[in-house]
Amino acid sequence: MNFRPDSAHDHISGDGPSRGGSGGLVLPILAWMVVIAVIIWRSGLMTPDQQPSPDSKAQESVLVDVILKMQGKLLLAMKAAESLQGNQAGSDAVEMNEQIREQLEALVTGPVSQRQQVAALAGVLLGPDEVDEMLVRLDRDAAEAGVEITPEAHHLSKILRQAFDSTDGELDSSERDLLRTDLGWSGELVIARTQPDQSESWKQFQQSSVWLLGGMMFVMVAGVLLALAGLIGLIIGVVWSFKGYLNVLPASKYSIRPGIEVFAIWLILFYLFSQLSGSLGGGLVGATLAFFASLLAILWYPLRGVPLRQAMADIGYTRGRGWIREILAGCAGYAMMLPILAIGLVGTILLMQSGAAGEGAGFQSDAGAAHPIFSMLANSTIAGLVSIYLLAAVAAPVVEETIFRGVLYRHLRDSSRSWAIWLSIGMSGLVSGVIFAAIHPQGWMAIPALGAIGFALALAREWRNSLIAPMLMHALNNGLVITMAMLVLS
């Protein structure tokens, strides 16, 4: 691969190790041990044998409710598409119902309350018989797993069956309140669909699902077109790289060793500040401040003999080839990231399917590969939404790109300068991407998708020798995901 060097420093300069290189290999080895320990902990590969706290249970329950609401709305939109086509009695309707049934089947896991919500969705989307079938299955699975269903849960199942009973389906106010309280949005949907005096509410559900369907179609078409454009750009970039038209990331002029030390210190500071913010009730504002405060780790560079100005330039705090060109490169980079992300999403889906097949439909709460921030979207105020966007689309891109692409990727690239350039870039991008994915709270099943994002951002860092484009790509990704989730939940 005939990459073009961006400077005369295509290897670590001879005076590098003598400047900022004191301490030998002890500190880098300790730093890698810290990084590996954190990866194992965060990725869920080594889970402590302890019961979750009541607060974590409550947050997880809210997150599950939000995820079910999002998936339920999308399934209702699929049903709306069937109604608009007028094929309820045809083969297309049968195929659509099978697709919905498969989607619901994937949700039949987790605690009793989650399974009851899925039963409610099945009744609305597929008919009354599905409710009884799923509730019978719930009783059978619970008995086999040794899980005791409480009298309150049995009573809720009885109300669900009654709601879909054609002869005695009218519920009193207390029964409706119980559905709303225990099943949330799914309970509201059941009431609107089954109660004679709620026909207007049902029409509103249908109308909103049609709007959601239109939005989904627009996003899908726009996403496919953007991904195709990105794929073309990605292919052109690969061809240009082989012809030597693209620059490579220039080598640091100082010792490579402090990089991994800075990264390990950042991990420690980040989790310490995050825990401190949580214990003080800092909320989203506190989490944002903790993000930025963790950047104090960069001060380790001058303590190890690397001038701060040089360290910031090596990290990527430069204007690159100008703000406008870097911003345009970030927009193009986002499009080119989409086909890479698609590959990662396939990996995550396969992991989720294999995990479900291997572990069975257990009764432990499982929010899947979802970020806890989604649990905050359902009932957020304007101020809350602003805080979410500041955290997800400002703080996270700035801090994570500084550390993962500016510090870690740079360290890995400088450490492998003696390798073939394509191998150095590939290894550095994959390793930094996997570590980036592993420390996120979504769990190990999300590593392929998040790792693909990290790899694409590393390629942008290599391409631009500046963090402006990767930061913008990261901000666009997070901002668009939050916006789409908010629109679905609204």
N, C-alpha and C positions, 0 to 999 in steps of 0.2 A: 504494500500500500504506500503510495508515493505522496505522503503528506508533505506540505511545505513548511519548514521551520519558520516560526514567527520572529525569531531573534537568533542572535549568535549563540545564545545559551540553550542549546538543544540537549544539554546534559548538566548535571550538578557541577557547578564551578569548583575548581580545585581548592579554593580557600573556604568553601562552605562549611565543611565539617569542623573546621577549627574555630568558626564563629557561631556561637549559639549551640555548639555541639557538646558542651561539657556534660558530664554525667553518664557517658557511655551508653550502654544499651539497657541499663536498669530501669530508668524512667519509662522509655518506650514500651518495654515488656510489661511493666506494671500497668501502664495505660491500656494496653491491649487486653490484659486480664480484666480490667474494670469494664471495658467495652463488651467483651464476651459475656461477662456475668449479667450485665444489664440487658443484653439481647435475649439471653435465656429467660430472664425474669419477665421481660415485657412481652415476649412472643408467646408466653403461656406454655413453653415446653417444660417448665418446672414450676408447678403450681403448689403453693403451701397447702397443707391439709388443715384448713381452718374454715369455719363458717363465715360467710360474708356478713358484714355489719348491716343493721337495719337500714341505714342511710343508703348503702350500696344496693340493697335489695329494692328499696323504693325507687332509686334512680333507674335500675335495670328494668323494673316493672313499667315505668313511664316510657322508657325507650322501646320496649316491646310493643306497648300500646301505639306509639307513634309509628313504628314500622308497619304494624298491622293496618293502621289507618291508611298509610300511604299505599300499601299493596292492595287493600280493599278498594280504594278509590280507583286505582288503575284497572282492577278487575271489573269494577262497575262500568268503567269507560269501555272496556272490551265488550261488555254486554250491550252497552249503548250502540256500539258499532253494528252489532247483530240486528238490533231493533231498527236502525236506520236503513239497513239493507233489505229489511222485510223478509228475512229467510228463517224465521223462527221454526218453521215446520219442515225445512229442507235439510239436505245433507250438510250444508254449511253450518247450520245451527248445531247439528250433532257434533261436528268437528270443533266448533267454538266451545261447546259445553265440555268436551273432553279436554281442551286446553285449559279451561278454567278449573276443571277438576284436578288436573295435574298440578296447577299452581297452588291450589288449596292443599293438596296432599303434602306438598313441601312444607306447609305451615303447621301440619299436625305434629307438633313437638312442643316441648316446654311444659310449663305448669298447667294445672287444670283450667285456670282462667283464660289462658291463651287458647287452649283447645275449644273452650266454649265460644270464644269470639270467632274462631274459624267455623264452628258449627253454625253460628248465626249468619256468617257470610255465605255459607253453603246453602242455607235455606233461602236466602234472598236471591242468590244468583242461579241456583239450580233447582229449587223447588222444595216443598215441605218434607218429602221423603228423605232428603239428604240430612236434614237436621236430626231426625231420629236415628239414622244410620250412624252418624258421627258421635252422637251422645252414647249410643250402645257401645260403640268402639271405645269411647273414653272410659266407660265403666270396666270394660274387659281389659284394656291396657293397664289401667290403674291397679286392678286386682293382680295381674301378672307381675307388675313391678313392685307390688307391696306398698303402694301409695294409698293412703286413706283419703277418701273424698269426704269433705266436711258436710254436715247437714245443710249448711248455707249453700254450698255448691250444688247439692242435690236439689234444693229448692229452686235454685236458679235454672237448672236443667229442666225442671218441671214447668217453669214459667215459659221457657223457650219452646218447649213442645206445645204448650197451650196456645202460644201466640200464632203458631202455624197450623193449629187445628181448625179446619174449616167449619166445624159444628160449634165449637166453644172457644173461639179465638180472641174474644174481646177481653182486654186486661183492664184492671182497675188502676187507679192512680199510684197506689203503693207498688204494684207490680211493675208499672212503667218506670217509676223512679229507680227501682232496683236494677232494671235492665240498663238504664242510663248510667247509674253509679258503677256497676260491676263490669259492664261491657263497653262503656264509653261510646265511641262513634258507632261501633257495630250494634250496640243496643239501640241507639237513635235510628239507625237504618232499619232494624227489625220493626220498631214501632211504626215508622213511616210506611213500611211495605205491607204490614199485616192489619193495622187498625183502621176500621172504616172511617173514622173521623180525621184521619191523617193523610187524606189523598193529596192535599195541597203540599204537604211536606214531602211526599213521595215525588211529586212533580218537580219540586225544587232539587231533590237529589238527582233526578234524571237530567234536568237541564244543566246542572253543574257538571255532570259526567260527560255531557255532550261537549261543553266548553273545554273540559279537560282532554277529551278525545282530540279535539281540534288542535289544542296546544301540543299534545303528544305527537301528532302527525307532523306538525310544523318543526318541532325540535328534532324528530327523527330524520326528516328530509334534510334539514339544515346540517345536522350532525354528519349524515352520510356524505353529503357534498363536501363539507369541510374536511372530513377524514380522507376522501378521495384526493382532494387538492393537497392535503398534507402528505399522502402517500407518494404522489408525484414529486413533491418537493423533497421527500426523503430519498427517493430513488436518485433524483438529480444530485443530491448532496453526496450520496455514496459514490456515484460515478465521478463527480468532481474530486472527491477525496483520493480516489485511485489515480486520477490524473495530476494530482499535486496542486489543485487550484485552491484548496482550503488550508488555512493556517492551523498549526497545532498550538496547544497551550505551552507557552515558554516556561522553561525551568526556573525555579526559585534560585536566587543568588545566595541564599543562606542555607544553613543546615536544615535537612528535611525532618529531623527527629522531633522538634517541638510540636509538629502538626497533630500527631496522634495524642500527645499529652494535652494539648488544648482541647481536643475533642472529648477526651475522658473527663477533664475538669468541667467542661460544659455540661455533660450528662449529669454529673454530681450536683452542680449548681442548679440546673434546671429542675431536677426532682426535689431538691431541698427547698427552693423558692416556691415551687408549686405546692408542696405539702404545707409550707408556712402560710401561703395565701389561702389554701383550703381550710386550715385550722382557724384562721382569723375571719373566715366568712367573706373573703374578698370577692367571690363571684367571678364574673367574666372580666371585670376591670382588673381584679387582682391577678387573674390568669394572664392577662395581657401584659401587665407590669412584670410578672414573673418571667415571661418570655424575654422581654428586653433586658431585664436585670441579668439573665444568664449569660449575656454577651460579655460580661466582665471577664469571662474566661480568656478572652483575646489578650488581656493584659499579661498573660503568661509568656507571650512572645518576647517582649522587652526584658522580662526577667531571665529569659534564656539567651539573651544577647542579640535578638533580632529587633532592629529598630521598628517602632510601631508604624511609621509611615510606609516602610518597605513591606511589613506584614500585611497592612491593609491593601496595598497594591497587589500583593501575591494572592490575597483572598479574593480579589475581584472588585474591590471598591474603586473602580475607575469609570470614566465616561465611555470607555471603549472607543468606538468610531463616531461618537456623537450621540446625544440623547435621542434624536429623531430616528436615526438608523437602528439604534439598539431597541427602541420601542417597536419599530416595525419588525425587527428580527424576533422580538418576543411574540408578536402576534402570529408571524409565520411559524415560529417554533411551536406554538400551541397547536396549530393545525397538524404539524408533523408529529406531535406527541400522540395524537388520537389513534393512529394505526398501531403504535407501540402499546398504548393503553389497552386497545382491543385484545391484543395477545395476552396481556396480563389478566384481563377480565375473564377470558376463557380459562386460564389457569385457576383463578379463584373459584369459578363456578364448578370446575371439576373437583377441586379440593372440598368444597361444601357438599357436593353430591357423594363423594367417597366417604367423607366424614359421617354424613347422615346414614349411609349404608352400613358403615362399620360399627357405629355406636348405637344405631337403632333410634327410635323415637322416644327418647328419655323424657323425664319430667323435670329435669333441671332447666332453669331459665336460660335461654340462649337467644341473644339479640342478633346473632349472626355477625357478619363482617360490616357492622355499622358503627359510625362514630357517635360517642355519647352526646355530642353537641346537638344532634337531631332531637334529643329529648327536650331541648330548651326551645325548640321552634314552635311547638304546638300552641302555646298560650303566651307568647312573648309580646311585650309592649313595644312601642316604637323605640324607646330607649334600649330595650333588650335586644331588638334586632340590630340596632346600630352597634351595640357591643359585640354581638355575634360576628358581624361583618368585619369589625376592627380586629377581632381576634383571628378569624379564619382567613381573611383576604388581605390583611396588612401585617399583623404581628407574625403569624406563622410563615408567610413567604419570606419576609425580611430575615427573620432569625434562622429559619431552617435552611434557607439558601446560603446564608453566611456560613453556617456551621457544616452542613453536609456537602455542598458543592464548593464552597470557598475554602474550608479547612480540610475536611476529610478527603474529598476527591483530589484536591491539590496534593495532599500528603501521599495518597496512593499512587498518583501519577508520577510524582518526583521519586518515589521509592522504586518504581519499575521502569526508569528511563533506559536501562540497559536492555529491556525487552524489545521485541518488534513493536512498532508504534500501535498497530491495530490491536495487538494483544494487551498492551498497557492500557489503552483507552477502554477496551472491552472489560478487562478485569476490574479496573478502577470504577467504571460505571456500574457494573453488576454488584460488586461488593458494597459500594456506598449506597446503592439503591436498596439492597436487601437490608442493610442496617437501618436505613431511613424507614423502611416499611416495618421492621421488627419492633421499633420502639413506639410505634403508634398504638393507640388503644383498641383498634379493631380486632386484634388477635391474629394468630398465625395463618388463618385461612385467607386473610386479605393481603398477605405478603406478595403474591404474584402481581396483583393489580397495583398496589402502592409501589412495589419494587420497579414495575415498568415505568411509572411516573418518574421515580427517582433516576432511573437510567436515562430517560429522555431529557431530563433537566441537566444531567451530567454532560450529555452530548452538546446541549446548548452552551454550557459553561466552557467546554472545549472549543467550540466553534467561535464564540464571541470574545473569550478572554475578559469577560466582564460579567457581573452578576445581574445587570439590569434585565437582560432577556429572560434568564431563569426565574427571577423574582416575578416578572410580569406574567410568565406562563403559569407559575404556581398560583398567583393571585387570581388569574382568570379561571383556572380550574376550580379553586375553592369557592370563588364568588358565584360562578355559574351553578355549581352543585347546590349551594345553599339557596340560591334563588329558585331553582327548580323544585327543591324540596318544600320551600315555603309556599310556592304556588299550588303544589299538590295538596298541602295540608290546609290551605286557606279555604 
